[in-house]
Amino acid sequence: MFALKFLPLKNSHEANHMLRLSFQKMQEMIIGRPPDLQIEQTGHELYHTTYEAVIHNDLCSGTTKSTTIRDGITFLETEIKFSQDTLVEMMSSAPQVGFGFCLKGNSAAHLEKINGISARLTIDYADRTAFIYANESSYGHQQFWSHAPLQAYYIHFSYASFLEMIKEASESLPPLFYTTLTKGGTPYFHFLPMSQEMIATCFQVQHNTFRGKSKEFFLEAKVLDLLAHLLDAIARPHNEQETSVRPLAKGEEERIDHCYRLLENNLTNPPSLIKLAKESGLSVYRLKTGLRLRYGNTPFKLLTEMRMLKAKELLLRGEFNISEVAQEVGYSSIGSFSNTFFERFGVRPSTYKKV
């Protein structure tokens, strides 16, 4: 079971008033109807139900989507903003392995009980941080700060489903992690900066434009990619892990976002890196590094992705022929445009336009 309670605050820890909601009631409030619960053969509810919701009320707004990838594997995408500092009471009673990727924003978990034992543990989920946890049960609060959007992805496993997936590769896991999974008792927590590969994969998930079964296959592949990158990062000895890049300061993030928007708004005649660097007051190296840290890819690949997404949108609208669409997104050669489009979406523009 998974229960939620909203606790608006006067400050970080002082309650003003309290509203108690079960997880099912919370979903009903969001989606306007009782949720469709998934039932295991044992008759118990799965830890996460599958749903997609747009949240818009006086307390919070945003979107959340939960997808069952395979039996026992759930992928949760969330982007949410609270109107005031808020604590969300969370209580789990099912053994679970969790992998998280905080792309934007900050949150904090205040754990008061872990595996039935009293605890006083605060865990900060910082911008561009990845984390792993495993425990049998927990109780505490997650804290959200007002007007600070949180964007994060989570992969959840039951113990059994995770152990079944890794099987004989279990020796590559950190010993404490494997002991938690097989013997229980001590919970496991591990945090590390998101690598460029993790950021790039999250970016691809965010811009998944496939349809039907192809969309499902793509999402499953990217979820497994995220899992592989994170497991590899914690399995490698510390001195073998990639050298970390100096993180972006808040002012740098704003300038990088400005450069990203300049690229997005000038697809036919994009500014050069030198011009973007001058515009932002950053060096060319810091600009390229910043775009990779912020958006997970090189400037050229980001521009290509923007062009392809715009081209897809124009083709769907049906107002332009293929030559006009190519010109609208900055391609003078229809052949080059067609080949790039095929590499991105798996079909030619001519085929896509007929869909």
LINFENWO-V538688 format. One record per residue. N is the residue number from 1. PHI is phi in radians with two decimals (999 if undefined). OMEGA is omega in radians with two decimals (NA if undefined). D_CENTER is the distance of its C-alpha to the mean C-alpha in Angstrom with 2 decimals. Layout:
N;PHI;OMEGA;D_CENTER + N;PHI;OMEGA;D_CENTER
//
This chain:
1;999;-3.08;23.34 + 2;-2.51;-3.07;20.74 + 3;-2.00;-3.11;22.22 + 4;-2.24;3.03;21.13 + 5;-2.51;3.10;23.40 + 6;-1.51;-3.10;22.90 + 7;-2.30;3.09;24.95 + 8;-1.07;-2.99;25.48 + 9;-2.07;2.90;26.88 + 10;-1.37;3.04;29.77 + 11;-2.50;-3.02;28.16 + 12;-1.06;-3.03;25.61 + 13;-2.33;-3.02;27.35 + 14;-1.79;-3.04;30.14 + 15;-1.39;3.03;29.87 + 16;-1.67;2.99;31.35 + 17;-2.68;-2.98;31.21 + 18;-2.35;3.04;29.29 + 19;-2.12;-3.10;27.97 + 20;-1.78;3.14;27.42 + 21;-2.35;2.94;25.35 + 22;-1.33;3.12;24.65 + 23;-1.06;3.14;21.28 + 24;-1.14;3.11;23.22 + 25;-1.13;3.11;24.78 + 26;-1.08;3.12;21.53 + 27;-1.10;-3.14;20.29 + 28;-1.09;3.11;23.75 + 29;-1.14;-3.09;23.66 + 30;-1.31;-2.99;20.43 + 31;-1.71;3.02;21.35 + 32;1.40;3.11;25.11 + 33;-2.78;3.08;26.22 + 34;-1.07;-3.11;26.14 + 35;-1.22;3.03;23.13 + 36;-1.49;-3.07;23.90 + 37;-1.48;3.06;23.58 + 38;-1.54;-3.07;23.11 + 39;-2.02;3.05;25.95 + 40;-1.32;3.12;26.38 + 41;-1.10;3.12;29.86 + 42;-1.29;-3.11;30.62 + 43;1.63;3.13;30.32 + 44;-1.59;3.09;27.55 + 45;-1.24;3.00;24.39 + 46;-1.14;-3.10;21.22 + 47;-1.03;3.09;18.96 + 48;-2.16;2.96;16.49 + 49;-1.52;-3.13;17.90 + 50;-1.64;-3.13;16.37 + 51;-2.78;3.02;16.09 + 52;-2.31;-3.04;14.68 + 53;-2.55;2.95;15.80 + 54;-1.83;-3.07;16.35 + 55;-1.76;3.08;17.34 + 56;-2.66;3.06;20.16 + 57;-2.55;-3.05;22.73 + 58;-1.13;-3.07;24.53 + 59;-1.56;-3.06;22.20 + 60;-2.64;3.07;18.67 + 61;-2.52;3.14;17.02 + 62;2.57;3.13;13.73 + 63;-2.35;3.05;12.01 + 64;-2.55;-3.10;10.59 + 65;-2.46;3.13;10.58 + 66;-2.08;-3.08;11.41 + 67;-2.19;3.03;12.55 + 68;-1.39;-3.11;15.09 + 69;-1.40;3.04;14.68 + 70;-2.55;3.07;17.98 + 71;-1.02;3.10;20.32 + 72;1.45;-3.14;18.88 + 73;-2.20;-3.12;15.28 + 74;-2.16;3.11;12.70 + 75;-2.00;-3.09;9.08 + 76;-2.03;3.07;7.68 + 77;-1.96;-3.11;5.50 + 78;-2.48;3.00;6.99 + 79;-2.45;-2.97;8.52 + 80;-2.49;3.11;11.88 + 81;-2.37;3.13;14.95 + 82;-1.72;-3.12;18.04 + 83;-1.47;3.08;21.54 + 84;-2.64;3.13;22.89 + 85;-0.95;-2.97;22.11 + 86;-2.46;2.97;21.17 + 87;-1.88;3.06;21.05 + 88;-1.97;-3.14;19.58 + 89;-1.28;-3.09;21.61 + 90;-2.24;-3.11;19.87 + 91;-2.45;3.11;22.03 + 92;-2.06;3.14;21.27 + 93;-2.23;3.13;24.15 + 94;-2.10;3.08;22.68 + 95;-0.99;-3.03;22.12 + 96;-2.57;2.98;18.48 + 97;-1.86;-3.11;16.46 + 98;-2.19;3.07;12.90 + 99;-2.17;-3.06;10.35 + 100;-2.16;-3.14;7.63 + 101;-2.42;-3.12;5.55 + 102;-1.57;-3.09;6.47 + 103;-1.43;-3.04;6.25 + 104;-2.64;3.07;9.02 + 105;1.66;-3.14;11.67 + 106;-2.43;3.06;13.30 + 107;-2.63;3.12;14.05 + 108;-2.51;3.07;16.58 + 109;-1.85;3.09;17.57 + 110;-1.86;-3.09;21.35 + 111;-1.56;-3.12;22.45 + 112;-1.89;3.11;26.04 + 113;-2.63;3.14;26.58 + 114;-2.27;-3.13;25.16 + 115;0.91;3.08;26.76 + 116;1.42;-3.10;29.50 + 117;-1.97;3.14;30.47 + 118;-1.05;-3.12;30.42 + 119;-2.58;3.03;28.15 + 120;-2.27;-3.02;27.36 + 121;-2.31;3.07;24.07 + 122;-1.94;-3.13;21.61 + 123;-2.09;3.13;18.23 + 124;-1.63;3.05;16.49 + 125;-1.76;-3.03;12.73 + 126;-1.66;3.11;13.12 + 127;-0.96;3.11;11.50 + 128;1.04;3.11;10.10 + 129;-2.05;3.03;10.78 + 130;-1.90;-3.11;9.98 + 131;-2.71;3.08;12.03 + 132;-2.28;3.00;13.92 + 133;-2.51;3.05;16.22 + 134;-2.58;3.05;18.90 + 135;-2.72;-3.08;21.44 + 136;-1.50;3.09;23.77 + 137;-2.86;3.13;23.52 + 138;-2.74;3.06;22.60 + 139;-2.54;3.12;23.46 + 140;2.97;-3.12;22.52 + 141;-2.30;2.97;20.71 + 142;-1.87;-3.06;17.38 + 143;-1.79;3.09;18.20 + 144;-2.15;3.13;16.73 + 145;-1.74;-3.03;18.63 + 146;-1.14;3.03;20.06 + 147;0.97;3.09;19.01 + 148;-2.16;-3.08;16.05 + 149;-1.00;3.07;12.87 + 150;-1.96;3.08;9.88 + 151;-2.10;-3.06;6.35 + 152;-2.66;3.05;3.93 + 153;-2.10;-3.14;2.76 + 154;-2.36;3.01;6.46 + 155;-2.01;-3.09;9.18 + 156;-2.02;3.08;12.56 + 157;-2.16;2.78;15.98 + 158;-1.35;3.10;19.50 + 159;-0.94;-3.06;21.64 + 160;-1.08;-3.10;23.73 + 161;-1.19;3.13;21.10 + 162;-1.24;3.12;19.60 + 163;-1.11;3.10;23.16 + 164;-1.14;-3.11;24.15 + 165;-1.21;-3.05;21.46 + 166;-1.44;3.09;22.39 + 167;0.77;-3.02;26.12 + 168;-1.26;3.10;28.40 + 169;-1.45;-3.05;25.67 + 170;-1.10;-3.12;25.39 + 171;-1.18;3.13;27.65 + 172;-1.44;3.13;24.92 + 173;-1.40;3.03;22.98 + 174;-1.00;-3.07;23.92 + 175;-0.94;-3.13;27.02 + 176;-1.14;3.11;25.89 + 177;-1.13;-3.12;22.73 + 178;-1.15;3.11;24.95 + 179;-1.10;3.10;27.58 + 180;-1.05;-3.09;25.26 + 181;-1.22;-3.02;24.29 + 182;-1.74;-3.07;27.92 + 183;-2.05;3.11;30.02 + 184;1.25;3.10;27.96 + 185;1.56;-3.06;29.11 + 186;-1.39;3.10;27.26 + 187;-1.27;-3.11;23.53 + 188;-2.18;3.06;21.26 + 189;-2.38;3.10;18.75 + 190;-2.62;-3.14;17.55 + 191;-2.15;3.08;15.53 + 192;-2.80;3.09;15.29 + 193;-1.14;3.06;14.07 + 194;-1.19;3.07;11.31 + 195;-1.35;3.10;13.49 + 196;-1.08;3.12;13.80 + 197;-1.15;3.10;13.11 + 198;-1.11;-3.13;9.66 + 199;-1.09;-3.14;8.93 + 200;-1.10;-3.14;10.82 + 201;-1.16;3.08;9.19 + 202;-1.08;3.11;5.68 + 203;-1.08;3.13;8.30 + 204;-1.19;3.07;10.12 + 205;-1.09;-3.11;7.78 + 206;-1.09;-3.09;7.63 + 207;-1.94;3.09;11.37 + 208;-1.25;-3.08;12.39 + 209;-1.91;3.05;15.94 + 210;-1.19;-3.13;17.68 + 211;-2.26;3.06;19.60 + 212;1.04;-3.13;20.94 + 213;-1.09;3.13;20.90 + 214;-1.02;3.12;19.71 + 215;-1.12;3.13;16.39 + 216;-1.15;3.13;16.15 + 217;-1.07;-3.11;17.29 + 218;-1.09;-3.13;14.86 + 219;-1.10;3.14;11.78 + 220;-1.07;3.14;13.52 + 221;-1.08;-3.10;14.34 + 222;-1.26;3.06;10.94 + 223;-1.09;3.10;9.76 + 224;-1.19;3.05;13.06 + 225;-1.05;3.13;12.61 + 226;-1.03;3.13;9.70 + 227;-1.06;-3.12;12.06 + 228;-1.10;-3.14;14.99 + 229;-1.09;-3.10;13.91 + 230;-1.25;3.12;13.19 + 231;-1.13;3.11;16.37 + 232;-1.12;-3.12;18.33 + 233;-1.13;-3.12;17.54 + 234;-1.45;-3.11;18.88 + 235;-1.43;-3.11;21.70 + 236;-1.28;3.03;23.20 + 237;-1.01;-3.05;25.82 + 238;-0.96;-3.06;24.97 + 239;-1.32;3.09;27.35 + 240;-1.69;-3.10;25.84 + 241;-1.26;-3.06;22.31 + 242;-1.05;3.10;21.60 + 243;-1.15;-3.09;23.03 + 244;-1.33;3.08;20.60 + 245;-1.67;3.13;20.70 + 246;-0.97;-3.09;21.64 + 247;-1.14;-3.13;18.65 + 248;-1.34;2.98;18.95 + 249;-1.33;-3.09;20.98 + 250;-1.01;3.11;20.22 + 251;-1.09;3.10;23.01 + 252;-1.18;3.11;21.77 + 253;-1.02;-3.14;18.31 + 254;-1.11;3.13;20.30 + 255;-1.23;3.08;22.52 + 256;-1.15;3.10;19.83 + 257;-1.07;3.11;18.30 + 258;-1.09;3.11;21.94 + 259;-1.11;3.11;22.45 + 260;-1.06;3.14;19.43 + 261;-1.17;3.08;21.00 + 262;-1.10;3.07;24.37 + 263;-1.10;-3.08;23.26 + 264;-1.12;-3.09;21.69 + 265;-1.63;-3.12;24.96 + 266;-2.36;-3.07;27.31 + 267;-1.19;-3.10;26.45 + 268;-1.39;-3.13;30.15 + 269;-2.48;-3.04;31.20 + 270;-1.17;3.09;28.32 + 271;-1.17;3.12;29.40 + 272;-1.26;3.11;29.96 + 273;-1.07;3.14;28.07 + 274;-1.11;3.13;31.24 + 275;-1.16;3.11;31.34 + 276;-1.11;3.14;27.69 + 277;-1.10;3.11;28.37 + 278;-1.13;-3.13;31.49 + 279;-1.08;-3.06;29.81 + 280;-1.64;-3.09;27.14 + 281;1.31;3.11;29.56 + 282;-1.93;2.99;27.57 + 283;-1.25;3.12;28.93 + 284;-1.05;3.14;27.94 + 285;-1.09;-3.11;26.49 + 286;-1.18;3.08;24.39 + 287;-1.10;3.14;23.26 + 288;-1.12;3.10;22.17 + 289;-1.10;-3.13;20.51 + 290;-1.11;3.11;18.80 + 291;-1.12;3.11;17.43 + 292;-1.19;3.13;16.02 + 293;-1.18;-3.03;14.51 + 294;-1.46;-3.02;13.18 + 295;-2.16;2.95;12.30 + 296;1.39;-3.12;12.39 + 297;-2.78;3.11;15.74 + 298;-1.29;3.10;19.45 + 299;-0.97;-3.12;21.10 + 300;-1.10;-3.13;22.86 + 301;-1.21;3.08;19.91 + 302;-1.12;3.12;18.04 + 303;-1.09;3.12;21.32 + 304;-1.08;3.12;21.79 + 305;-1.11;3.10;18.44 + 306;-1.03;-3.11;19.39 + 307;-1.12;-3.10;22.82 + 308;-1.20;3.11;21.86 + 309;-1.14;3.09;19.63 + 310;-1.16;3.12;22.55 + 311;-1.07;3.11;25.04 + 312;-1.04;3.13;23.45 + 313;-1.07;-3.13;23.59 + 314;-1.16;3.11;27.23 + 315;-1.12;3.13;28.26 + 316;-1.13;3.13;27.02 + 317;-1.20;3.05;29.04 + 318;1.30;-3.10;32.10 + 319;-1.59;-3.07;33.87 + 320;-2.24;2.99;34.13 + 321;-1.43;-3.02;35.42 + 322;-1.10;3.13;33.61 + 323;-1.08;3.13;35.62 + 324;-1.17;3.11;34.76 + 325;-1.09;3.13;31.02 + 326;-1.00;3.14;31.23 + 327;-1.17;-3.12;33.08 + 328;-1.09;-3.12;30.73 + 329;-1.88;2.96;27.82 + 330;1.66;3.12;30.06 + 331;-1.90;3.07;31.57 + 332;-1.52;3.13;35.34 + 333;-1.84;3.12;35.51 + 334;-1.13;3.13;34.70 + 335;-1.08;3.11;34.65 + 336;-1.11;3.11;32.05 + 337;-1.07;-3.11;29.90 + 338;-1.09;-3.13;30.41 + 339;-1.15;3.12;29.56 + 340;-1.14;3.13;26.30 + 341;-1.09;3.13;25.37 + 342;-1.13;3.12;26.31 + 343;-1.08;-3.09;24.23 + 344;-1.42;-3.00;21.09 + 345;-1.98;3.09;21.77 + 346;1.42;3.07;24.43 + 347;-2.42;3.06;27.15 + 348;-1.34;3.10;29.64 + 349;-0.98;-3.13;29.56 + 350;-1.13;3.11;32.84 + 351;-1.25;-3.10;31.45 + 352;-1.10;-3.09;28.32 + 353;-1.16;-3.11;30.58 + 354;-1.47;-3.05;32.55 + 355;-1.21;NA;29.67
//
